[in-house]
Amino acid sequence: MHESITPADLAIPLRDLHFSQNVSKRARWWHGGDPVPTAFFNALSCTFPAGEKFFMDAVRAFRGDVGEPLLAQIKGFIAQESVHSREHRAFNQLASDSGYAIEPLEARTKRILDRARTRSKIEQLAATCALEHFTAILAHDLLATDSQDMDDAPIEAARLWSWHAMEEIEHKAVAYDTFMEVTRSWSGLRRYLLRTRAMFLATLILIATVGANMRSLYQQDGLRGFRIWRRTLVYLLFRPGPLARIFPNYMSYYKPGFHPWQHDDRELLAKTAAALELMGPAAA
């Protein structure tokens, strides 16, 4: 059995919450009247319905190869991701209702992941580990800054993203621990090369996909050329710089011996659960 440093008392509860149904039709640029953060969060959200399904399927494929407590954590992971997928479909529908053509953006992610599904099951799991690390470090950064990146968003939208971030942190090691368990007979070098290669490729694909989604949204707004992309780079890398802020945690994935719970987020989870008045934190 793989020795994991995931907290022994970790719980991954199902919170069957409905956020988007409480949001009235939003302004087209719902994030502070600014097209750049609006496009970023819309573009990211458009990757979630197909992405969450890919993650669930990748982990589900190995349920028969692991024991407790990981098996229970996989169940919690799948339950949480199912609700995330549902809520982001609803969130995306709100963007559609405001006038954006969202279906082509969701279809773009599905096409990319359909190609990934032609790879071996273990490669799909390695890709899931990589992308789950991405979501976890974005989630940590959002919550560690008291969700300030959502200060200009409607309250219910901010709650949606903060809740999603909290649960991404709770289950951040499930895919990773599954990967480590099912490759326990591998050499450390072979395992390391697969997971870091998967991260490198996943990074390129994620940046390209979200970037293409943002371009599609800008085009629908009639925004083209150098000026809007300069504003985008300033937003992502400098003010407030969400991608720059996560870079050190992103690079930690490439360290030999990495594990998601080397960064213990339980205090942050407890604080967030209390602020959102949700059940939690991540301890049973």
GIDADA-V89387 format. One record per pair of residues at least 12 apart in sequence whose C-alpha atoms are under 8 Angstrom apart, sorted by the first residue. I is the first residue (numbers start at 1). GAP is how many residues later the second one is. Records with the same first field share a line. If there is no record, write none. Layout:
# GIDADA-V89387
I: GAP + GAP
This chain:
# GIDADA-V89387
1: 180 + 183
2: 175 + 178 + 179 + 182
4: 173
5: 254 + 256 + 257
6: 167 + 254 + 255
7: 254
9: 273 + 274 + 275
10: 160 + 272 + 273 + 274
11: 62 + 65 + 159 + 271 + 272 + 273
12: 61 + 64 + 65 + 68 + 155 + 158 + 159 + 270
13: 63 + 67 + 267
14: 62 + 65 + 66
15: 65 + 68 + 264
16: 67
17: 66
18: 69
19: 68 + 137 + 138 + 140 + 141
20: 67 + 70 + 71 + 74 + 136 + 137 + 140
21: 69
22: 134
23: 133 + 134
25: 69 + 72 + 73
26: 68 + 69 + 72
27: 71
28: 67 + 70 + 71
30: 123 + 124
31: 119 + 121 + 122 + 123
32: 120 + 121
35: 183
36: 192 + 195 + 196 + 199
37: 198
39: 175 + 178 + 179
40: 170 + 174
42: 50 + 53 + 172
43: 62 + 167 + 168 + 170 + 171 + 174
44: 166
45: 43 + 46 + 47
46: 42 + 43 + 46 + 56 + 59 + 60 + 63 + 167
47: 58 + 59 + 62 + 163
48: 36 + 37 + 40
49: 35 + 36 + 37 + 39 + 40 + 57
50: 35 + 56 + 59 + 60 + 63
51: 58 + 59 + 62
52: 29 + 30 + 32 + 33
53: 28 + 29 + 32
54: 59 + 74
55: 70 + 73
56: 21 + 22 + 25
58: 63 + 66 + 67 + 70
59: 15 + 66 + 116 + 119
60: 14 + 18
61: 60
62: 116 + 120
65: 117
66: 112 + 115 + 116
70: 104 + 107 + 108
73: 98 + 101
74: 100 + 101
76: 95
77: 94 + 97
80: 87
84: 80
100: 117 + 120
101: 119
105: 108 + 111
108: 101
109: 100
122: 57
123: 71 + 75
125: 50 + 54
126: 50 + 53 + 68 + 69 + 72 + 73
127: 68 + 71 + 72 + 75
128: 47
129: 46 + 47 + 50 + 66
130: 65 + 68 + 69 + 72
131: 68 + 71
132: 36 + 40 + 43
133: 39 + 117 + 120 + 127
134: 116
135: 30 + 33
136: 29 + 32 + 33 + 36
137: 109 + 112 + 113
138: 27 + 104 + 108
139: 23 + 25 + 26 + 27 + 29 + 30
140: 25 + 26 + 29 + 125
141: 101 + 104 + 105
142: 20 + 23
143: 19 + 22 + 23 + 125 + 129
144: 124
147: 15
149: 91
159: 117
162: 110
163: 113
166: 103 + 106 + 107
169: 96 + 100
170: 99 + 112
172: 88
173: 86 + 87 + 88
176: 83 + 84
192: 64
196: 57 + 58
266: 15 + 16 + 17
269: 12 + 13
270: 12
